[in-house]
Amino acid sequence: MIGRTLFAYFFRRYLVITAQFFLGVVVISFLVDFTEFSRRVGSFPEYTVGAGMLVSALRIPLIIQTAIPFIILFAAMSTLMSLNRKYELVIARSAGLSAWQFLAPLCLASFLIGTVAITGLNTVAATALSYAEEVEASFSGKARGAPAGQALPWLRQRTDDGVTIIGAKKSAQRGRVLAQATFIRFDRNGSIAERIDAKRAVLTKGAWVLQQVQRLDAKGHRSERPRMVIKTDLQPDFVEEQFARPETIPLFELGGKIDSARSFGLSANPFAMQYHSLLALPFLLVAMTLIAATVSMRFARLGQSAPMILGGVGAGFLLYGTTVLVKAFGSSGFVPPLVAAWLPVVVAAFFGVTFLLHKEDG
C-alpha cells in the first residue's frame, strides 16, 4: 500500500506541473484571442485596446474550461515522464508498488480539478462570458471574419398591433439585450407595415426599448429616432431559451433552464448536453490521466519516448474530437444528451484500464 508521504509527494508534484500548464495556456490563449478579436472589430468606432483586452480576459475562463482535458493530459504525461527520468517510479516499483497505487494520487487530483472546474470555474466562466458578450454587443459595425454558424434565431411575437418578427446580429444578458436588432412589423392584414433597425434593444417588462432607431415604413420613407418602445408579450424566460448560449449559464442553473425550455415546448437538448458534459468532466479528466499513463510510464526503459508521446497526444486528440462530435449529435437531438456526454468517458476509461491491466497483470 502506498504510504501517505509518497502519496502526498506524487499528488503535490502533479498539481505543481498542472498549475504550470494552466499558466502557459492562460498566457497563450489571451494573446491569441486578443489578436483575433482586435482583427475582427478593430475598425469599430467604439473599439479601444482596453476594451479588447477586457473582452479577451473575460473569455479566458471559458477557454480554460474547454482546454482542461488537454491540460490534464499533458500535465499527467509530463509528471510521469519526470518521475521516470529521475527513476522515482523505478524505486517505487522496486518497493512493491503497482501502477494503480502511484496513479491514485494523479487520478484523485484530476478528479478534484474537474470538480473545482464545474463548480467554481464554470460559474466564473459563464458570468464572464455573459459580460464579454454585453461589451462586444456595444460595438457597432460588421465584424470582419466573424465566426460562422453563430446566427441568432428569429423570434415571432403577436400583440394587438399585429405580428412582429425580431432578429439580431448579437445578443447579451442571455438574450435580454440585442445588438444590431431588426424588427419587421406586420399589420392585421398580414402586410409589412414597417421595418425598424436599432443599434440596441433591451427587453423590459411588456416592451422592447430600442435605442438609435432607423425606421422604414411601407411607403419607403425613412426616419431616425433616438429611442423607441415596442410592446411585447414575450416572457424573459422564453427569450433566454431562444437566444442564450448554454455556455453562459452556470451548472447550478442549467437544470432550471432545461425544465423551463420544456415547459415552453422548446428543445432542451443544448442545455441538457451542456449539463451532462459538465457532470462528466471530472471523470473525463480521470480518463485522460489513465490515457497519459498508458504511454508515459515506461518510455524510459523501452527507449521509445517520441512514438509513445505522439501516441498519447494522438489518443487525447482522438478522444476530444470524438467528445465534440458526439456532443454536437446530442445538442441536435440525434443522440440522447445523457448518452452523448457519458459514452466517450466510459469508452476512454475502459481503454485506459484495459491497457494498464494488460501491462501490469498480463
N, C-alpha and C positions, 0 to 999 in steps of 0.2 A: 504494500500500500504506500502511495506517495506521501511523504511527510509534509507537515504544514509549512515548514520553512521553504522546501523546494517548490511546493505548490504556489506559495506567495511570490517566490522569485520568478517563476515562469509567468505567472499572472501579471506581475509588475512589468516585466520585460516586454511582454506583448502589448500592454497598454501604452508604454512609452513609444514604441515603434508605431503603433496605430495613431497616436497623437501627432507624431511627426508627419505621417502621411496625410492626416487631416489638414494640418497647417499648409502643406505643399499644395493640396487640392484647392484650398481656400484662395491662396495667392494666385494660382494659375487660372482658376475659374473667374476670379474678379477681373483680371487683366483681359481675358478673352471676352467675357460678357461686356465689359465696358467698351472695348474696341468695337465690337459688333453693334452694340446699341448706339454708340456715337456715329457709326457709319450710316445707320438707318435713319436716325432722327436728328442728326447734327445740323441739318438745314432748317429745322423748325424755328420760328422766331422766339418761342418760349424756352428753347433748349439752352442750358448752361452746363459747363463742365461739372459744377457742383451737383446739379440735378441728375446728370448722367451717372456720376459716382454714387449718388444716393440710391438710384434705381438698381444699379448693379449690386450694391451692397445688400439691398433688401432681397435680391434674388438668390444670394449665396446660400441661405439655409435650405431652400428647396433643391438647389444644385447638390449640396452636400447630402441631403436625404436621398437623392437619386443615385449618387455615386457611392453610397455606403457599401453596397455589395462588393464593388471593385476595391475599395479601400481595405476592407476586411480581407479580401483575397490576397492582395499584395502584402499587407501587413503580416498575415499569417505565414506566407511563404518566406518573407524576409526574416521573421523571427525564427522559424525552424531552420533556415539555412545558416543563420548566425549561430544558433546553438550547435548545429552540426560542424560548422567551421572551427569552432572552439572545442570540439569533442565533448561538449557537455551532454549531448544526447547519448553518445557512446558510453560515457561514465554512468549515466542514468540507467541505460540498458544493462550494463555490467552489474549494477546493483540490484537487478531483478525487476526493474520497472518495465511494463509493457507500453506500447504506443497509446493505448487507451488512457493510461494513468497520466502521462505527461501531456496528452492532448486535452485532458479535462480542464485545466486552467484556461487554456485558449478558448475552448468551446463555451465555458462559463462566461468569460469576458465578452465574447462575441454576442452571447445571448443578452447580457446586461447592456451592452452598447445598443443593441436593437431595441430593447425595452425603453431605454432613455430616448432613443430616436423617435419612437412612435408616441411617447407621452410628452416629452419636453420639446425636442427639436421640431416635431411635426406641428405643434401649436405655434411655435415661433415662425416656422416657415409659412404656414397658412396666413397668419396675421401680416407678416412682412410682405408676402406676395400680393395680398389684397391692397395694401397701402402702395406698393410699387405700381400696381395697375391703375390706381387712382392718380398717381403722379404722372404716369405715362398718358393717361386719358386727358390730362390738361394740355397736352401738346396738340396743336392743330396743324394739319397738313397730311400729305400722303407719304408714308414711310417707304423708303427705298429698300427693296429686297425683304419686305415683310414676310414672315413665315407663312407658308401656305397651309390650308386646312384648318384655319382658326376663325373662319367666318361665323358670325353670330346668327342664330336663328331669327326669323321674323315672327313677331307677335301680332295677334289679331284681337282687338277689343271692340265691343259693341256697347254703345251708350244711346241715350235718347237722341243725340245729334247724328247718329249713324255709325258706320263701321270705320275703324282706323287701323291701318297696317303700320307697325312700328319696326324699324330696323336700326342698326347702329354699326359703326366700324369697330368700336371698342366698348368695353363695359368695366365698371369698377364697383366696389362695395357689393359684390355678389349680384350685380345686375341692377342695383337701385340707381346707379349713375351711368348714363350712356354718353359716349363721346361721339361727335360727328353723327348725330342721330337724324333719322328721316321718318317723318310722319306723313302718310298718304291717307287723306280723309275722303270717304265716300258719303254721298248724300243718301237719303232714304230710297231713292230710285236706283241705287247701285252705280251711279255715275261719279267720276272723280270730281270732287269739289275743290280740293287744293292739295298742294304738296308743301310741306314745311320742313326745312332743314335747320338744325340747331347745332351749335358747337357743343352744347352740353344740355342734357336733360336729366332732371332729378325727380325720382318718384317719391311723392309725398302721399299723405292720406287723401285719397279720392282725386288726385290730379297729378299730371306731369308738369313740372315747372321748367320751361325752356329758356335758355339764355343765348344771346346773339343769334337771333332768328332771321331767316330769309324765307319769305312766303311767296309762292307762285299759285295764283288762283286759276280757275278753269278757263278764263279768258286770256291767260298768258301775261297778266300784269304782275310785276314783281314789286315787292316791298320788303323793308327791313324793320325789325323791331329789336330793342334791347332785351325784351322779356315777354314771355307769352305763357299762358296757362291753358292746358288741355285737360278736360275732365276724363277720368278713367274709373273703371270698376275693377281693375286688376288688383289682386292682392299681392303685397310684397313677397309673400312666401311663394306664390306662383311664379313671379318674375325671377326670383332666386333660382328656382328649379330649372328655368329655361336658360338663364344666362350664366349662372355661377359655375366656375370650374371646380371640379372635385378637389383639386389641389389647394384651393383657397379655404377649404372647410376643415377644421381640426377633427381629429379622430373621435373625440367625445361628442361632436355634433352630427357626425355622419349618420348615426342611427336614426335621429330625428328627421334628417333630410330624406332618408330612404322612405320612412313612413309618410312624410309629407308629400313626396313625389307620387307615391302610390295612391294617396287619398285624392290627388288631382287627376288621376288616371294617366300619369306620365310614366315614362320608362325610368326606373330607378337603377338600371344596370351600371351606369358610370359611377354613381355614388356607392353602390354595393361593391363594385370591383375595387374602388379605392379603399373601402373599409376593410375588406378581406385581405387586400395586399398589404396594408399596414399591419394587420394582425399576424400575417405570415412572415413579416420582415425579420423578427428575431430568429426564427427557425431557418430562414433563408441564409442568414449570416452564419449560423452554425454549419449549414451545408457547405457554404463557401470555405469555411475553416477546414472541414473534412476533405474537400477537394484539394485545397492547398497542401494538406498533409500527404495526400497520395503521391504528390510529385516533388516534394521538397525534403522529406525526412531522410532519404538515403542517397541523395545525389552525390555526397562527398565520397562515399565508399565505392559507388559504382562508376564515378568519373564521368557522368552523363548530365552535367548541370544544364547546359544550354538546351538540349532536347526536352528535358523534363520541365524546365522553367517555361519554355514555349508551350509545352503540353498543358501545363496548369493554366497559363494565361488563356490559351485557346478554349479549354474546358469552361473557364469562368465566363468568357465572352459568349460561348455557346449557350450556357445556362441563362445568362442575362438576356440574350436575344430571344430565346425560347419564352422566357418570362414576359417580355414585352409583347411578343406575338400573341401569346395566349391571353394576355391582358386586353389586347385590342379585341379579340374574339369575345371575351367576357363582357367588355363595355358595350359591344354592339348586340349582345344577346345570343350569339351563335353557341356559346358555351355558358353554362351557369357560372356566375361570378365566384361562387364558393369553390367549384372545381378548378376554374381557371387560375385562381390565386394559390391554391394549395398543391395542385398536381406537380408543377415544376419543383417545388420544395421537397416533396416526398420522393420524387424520382432522383433528384440530386443527392438527397440524404442516403437513399438506398445504394446509390452508386458508390458514394464515399465509404459507407460502412462495409459494403461487399468487398471493395478493393482492399481495405485495411484488414478485413478478416482473412482474405486470401494471403496477404503478405505476412501477417502476424501469426496466424494459426494454421495456414495451409488449407 
